[in-house]
């Protein structure tokens, strides 16, 4: 792990024992994240994005869960940490913001009290000092009149403001890494843009590394430095933002890009769509997992393709099609 790397995930595997059988939610996921970098993890619902993110901070642990692989954070292996040790990492070094802030905020406690409680659980400060920090945190994430709003309840905030509160709480202990799991999904377009600008500003001003989980490639284009595309529990493509948008290598990525409106290209007659449905992770395809939905499937696809670079760089994809054929098909 180089000094510039903050997070290195290697061959992460997460399996859940269910009444219907063993579900492989995450199957051999590997990626790195540099300090101050924004990595977007993209894919359809059920692709394993959120399970991957939650596993990084131990939220998928349980009697019916099997976790294998390595998560190295700042030179420290955290997969095997005991719960008490992991709690010192969670919040202080890695923070997470979820899709719906109302499921994370207690509706019967004032916003300020919730931030104060969180700060004092990790820091030896007085209640008055913690409240001052709470006000400054709300000010930092763009909530107007924080001295007054700190006394309000969650229902007195709009959806976008509640998400700002959650980001403020995540920043309270000055973590090095923020995991944002679909932070803009429930918000209207204007508020989405505001939250994305806030995340980008925090990344720039504080050097905060971000793992952004989303199914929206429009969100990715706004803020990401690099993109990992997930499908059926696996990363199928990983590259810089420009590589993913202007030189995509995997048919699934082509489908995702073809289904979104783009202002940098001529208007198409119709947006394309990916046929079929994602496979069940209780019984995934034995070869290429995208093969049942891929319009370019051929004989080799009965074998599972590796995630590798085909052009000598760091742009990785999991597809048997030759590079020349991919560029001809796109």
N, C-alpha and C positions, 0 to 999 in steps of 0.2 A: 504494500500500500504506500503510494507516494505521499509526500508532505502536502501536496495540493488536494489530495483526495480526502474527503470528510467521511464518506460512506461507501462501503464496498459490500455488495450483496452477491453471494456466490452459491449457485445451485440450490436456491431456496425451494423447499417442497413442503406443502401444507395439505394434509389429508384429514377429512372429517369422517368419523364413523356414524352413519345414519341408519335408520330403519330399513332403507332401501339398499344399503351397501356402502362401500368405501367411495367417498367423493374426493377426487383429486382437484382441489381448488387452485393450487399453485404447483406447477410442475417444472422444476429446474430453472427458476428465474435468476438471472445474474445481471447486475448493472453496477455502475459506479456513479458517484456524485461528487463533484469538486466543490470546494469551499466557495460560497457566493454564487453558485450555479442554480438555475431553475430547470429542473427536469420534469417534463410533462409525461404522464403515463396515460395512454389513450386506448379506448376500446369500448365495445358494446357492454351493456349490462350483463353480468355473469362471466366476464372474461378473467376475473381474478384480481382486478386492480385494487379494490378496497381491502380484500383479504391480504394481499401483499403488504399494503401500507399498514394495516392494523397489526400484522405479525411483526413488523419492525419494532414496535414498542410493546409487544407482549399482550395485545388485546385479544388474540385468538387462542391463548392457552386454555386448556381444559382437559377433563378426563377423556373426552371423545376426539381429541385432536392430536395428530402426529405431526411434529415439525422437525425438519432436517435441513441441513445446509448451514451456511455461515452468514452472519450479519456483523461486519466489523465497522464500528463507529469510532472515528478518531483514534484508530489504533487499538481499540478495545473490543473484544468479541462479546456481544451482548445476548446472543441467542440462548446461551445456557445460564445466564445470570439468575440467581434466586429472585423471587418477587420483590423482596425488600431492596435489593441492590438495583433492580430494574427501575423501581420507583424513583431512585435518585437520578437516573438517566432521563426518565419520562418527565417532562415539564422543565427541568433545569437545563437539559441539553437538547432534547427533542420534544417539540410541542406539536399538537395536532388540532386541526379545526375541521369540524364535521359539516355535512350538507345542511342539516336543519338545526339551527341554533336553539330552537325551542325545546329540543330533546336534550340539550346539554345544560340549559339554564334552568334553575329552580324558580318556578313561577311565583312562589310565595315569599321570596327574599329579594331585597333591593339589589340592584346591579352592583353597587359599591360594596355591599356586605359580602357578595360572592367573590369579588376580586380580592378584597381584604383577607377573607378566609383562605383563599388559595395562596396568597403571598406569605401569610404568617405560618402556613403549614410547612413552608420550605425555608423561610428566612426568620432570623431572630430580630424582629423589629416590633415596635409598639403598634397599637391599633391606629393611633394618629398618623404615624409614619406610613403605615400601609395604605391608609386612606389618601394621603397626599400622593403616593405612587399611583393609586387607582385613578385619581383625577388626571394626572399627567399622562397615564396610559390612554385614557379616553381622548385626551387632547391630541395625542400622537397619531391616533387612527382617524382623526377628523370628525369626532363627535362634537357639535357645537355646545357651548355652555356646559362644559363637563362638571363644573362645581355644583350645578343644579341637577344635571342628568344622573349624577352618581347616586342620587337618592331615589331614582325612579325604579319601577318594577319592569320586568321584561316585556309585559304586554303593552307598556307605554312607548315601546320602541317599534319602528318599522322593521320589516324583514332585513333590509340592508343595514340598518343601524344595529340590529341584534348580531348580525354577522361581524360587524366592526367590533362589537363588544367581545365576541369570542376571539377575534384576532388580538385584541388588547390583552385578554387573559393569557393567550398563548405566548405573548411577548413579555409578560411580567417578570419572568425569571431569566430573560435575555438568552434564550436558547440559540444554538448554532444552526439548527435545522427546524424548519416548519413543514409539516405534512398537511396539505390542504386537500381534503377529500370532497370533491364536487362542491366547492364553496359557493358557486354562483348558480346552481341548478334551479333553485326555487325563486330566483329573483328576476325581475324584468330586465330588459336589455340595457337600459340606462344605468340601473344600479349594478348590474353585472360589470359594466365597464368601470364603474367607480371602484368596486372591490378589486378588480384586476389591476387598476392603476395603483391602488394602495399596496398590494402585494409587490408590484414592481418597484414602487418607491422604497419599501422596506428592504427589498433585496439590494437596491442601489445604496441607500443611506447607511444601512447596518451591516451590509455584507452577508445577509441572511440567506442561507441555502434553502431551496424550496423543492419539495416533491409535490407536484400538482396533479391530482387524480381527476380525470374528466373524460366525458364521452364526446365533447364538443371541440372539433378541430378549430373552430373560430376562436375559442378561448386560447388554444395552444399558440395560434399565430400571433396573439397579442403579447405574450410574455415569455415564452419558453426559449431556452438556449439549446436544449436537446430534447428529443422525443423518443419514447419507447412505446411501441404499439403492441398491445396484448390481445391475444385471441385464445380462448379455451384454455386458460391457465398458463400459457406460454408467451414469452416475448417473441414476436415474429419479425420485428424490424426495430432497429435502434440506430439513430443518427442525429446529426445536427438538424436544427429547424429547416435550414435551406435544403439539406439532403432529403428530408422527408417530404417537403412540399414541392421541390423542383426536380428531384431525381429519385422518386420512390421505387423500391425494388420488389415489394411483395404485393401479390394480387389483392390481398385484404386491404392494404393501405390504399391501393388504387381505388377500391370500392368506397372506402371512407371518404377519400378526397373527391370522388365523383359524385357523392351524394350531398355535397355542400356547395352553396353558391359562392363563387369567387369573383372578385372585382378586378383581379389582375389578368383575367383571361376572357376571350370572347364568350358571349352568352350562348350556352348550349340550348338546343331545342327542348331537351328534357334532362332533368337530373337523373343520374343512374342510381340503381339500387342493388344491394347485394341480395341475391336470391336465397331462399331457404332460411333456416334458423340455426343458431349456434348449437353445437352438439351437447348432449348431456355429459357432464363431467363424471357421472357414475360409470359411463361406458364410452369414453372418447374414441374417435377413430384411431386405428393402430398405426397408420402411416402419417402423412401430413394431415393435421387436424382441420385445415381449411379445405381439403380436397373435395368433400361432398358439396361444397358451395362454389367451388372455383371453376370459372369458365375455361381455364387453360390447363386443366388436369390432364396428366398423361401417365404412362405405365410406371415411371419411377416414383410417383407420388404414393405408392403403397408402402414405401419405406419412409420412416420418420426423418425429415431433413434436419441437419444441424444448424445452429445459429452461427453464421460465420461471414467474414468479409470476402467478397468476390473480386474486389478491385484493389486490394492491397492496402486499404485504409481502415478507418474505424467504423465505417458504415456497415452495419451487420444486417443480414436478413436470413430468414428460414424458408428457403424455396429452392427447388431443384432446377427451375428454369435457367438456362444459360443467360449470362448478362446481355449478350447481343439480342437474344430473343425477347428479353424483358423490355428492352428499349424499343424494339420494333412493335411490340404489342401495346404499349402504353398510349 
